[in-house]
């Protein structure tokens, strides 16, 4: 009986260790790169990210968070956007500020510190 108890204990320890181990690289499962990471360590090549579109008159940005002021302001990490011939989702406007009420998912690439939008998927 002793080998059975030992085997059960080893199996239980393996299950607990697997359950407590960190999963993956911390990236969202959808494969998007968090805005904070884009701002801190811009990825190379084409990638997907998501955030709130905000343009307060100083140029469009993709923001990690949307402040609850009215009109909303960009909060958290942010990246400057270059939006050429890409259709954006429905945007809200008030007092010279344009913003998305929900996060938008963007496919793009970095040109120095500017995110060049290639497509908006949501």
N, C-alpha and C positions, 0 to 999 in steps of 0.2 A: 504494500500500500504506500509505502514511502515514496517511490518514484512517481506515483500518480499525484500526490500532494505537491511534490516538487514541480512537476510539469504544470499543474494548475496554477501554482504561484508564478512561474515564469511566464505563462500565457497571460495571466492577469497583469503582471508588470509590463509586458509588451503592449497590451491594450491601453493601459493608463499612459504610458510613455507616448504612444502614437496620438492619443487624444489631446495631450498637452503640448505636443510639438507645434512650432509655428508653421502655418500653412503658406507655401509658396513665397513669393517675393513681396507680399503686401499690396500687389496690384489688384484692382477690382477684377472680379472674374470675367467681366465683359471685355477685358483687354484694353481698357482706356487708361491713359496716363493721367494721374491727378494733376490739377492745375498747379498745386504747390510744387510738385516735382518739375513740371514744365518751366515754371518761373525760376527755380533754383538751379536745375541741371537740364537745360533744353536738350531734348532728344534729337538724334540725327534721323534723317529720312522722314517718310510719311508716317504719321501716327494719329490716333484718335484720342480726344479728350472731351470733357464736358464741363459746363459751367453756365453762369448767367451772362447774357449779353448786356452790356451797359455802355451807353455813350452819353456823357454829361456835357457834351460840347467840345471836349478836349480830344476826342477820338474814341473809336470803339475799343472796348476791352472785354475779355472773357474773365469773369470773376468767380472765385471759389464760392462766395456767399453773396447774398443780396441783403443789404441792411433794411430794416423795417421802417425806415423813414419814408416820407412821401414828398417828392418822388424818391424811390429807392436809390441807394448809393451802393457802389462797389465795396465789398468787404472781403477780408481775407486776402489770400494770394491772388494776383491778377497778371494777365499777359495782354499786351497790346495786340490788336488784330488788324490785319489788312484783308478787307472784304472787297473783292473786285466784282466779278460778275456771278456772284453766288446768291441764290434766293435764301432769305432768312425767314424763319417762322414769323407768325403774327407778333408784332411788338407793341408795347404800350408806350404812350408819350404823355408827358406833363411837364410844364415849366422848363422846357429846353432839355429834358432828359428822356432818352429812349432806352427801354429795357425789355428783357424777356421775363415773363412771369414765372416760367418754368425753365429748368436747365436745358440747354441745347447741346447736342452732340456734334462735334466738329471733327472733320478729317482735314489735316493740314500738315504743313512742314514749317520749320523755323527758318527765317532769314535774319540772321543775327539775333536780336531779341524781340522780333515781331513774328507772330504766328500768322502765316499766310493761309487763309481758308481756301481749301479746294472743294469741300462739299459740306453741307449741313445735313445730317441724317435724321435729326429729330429735333 
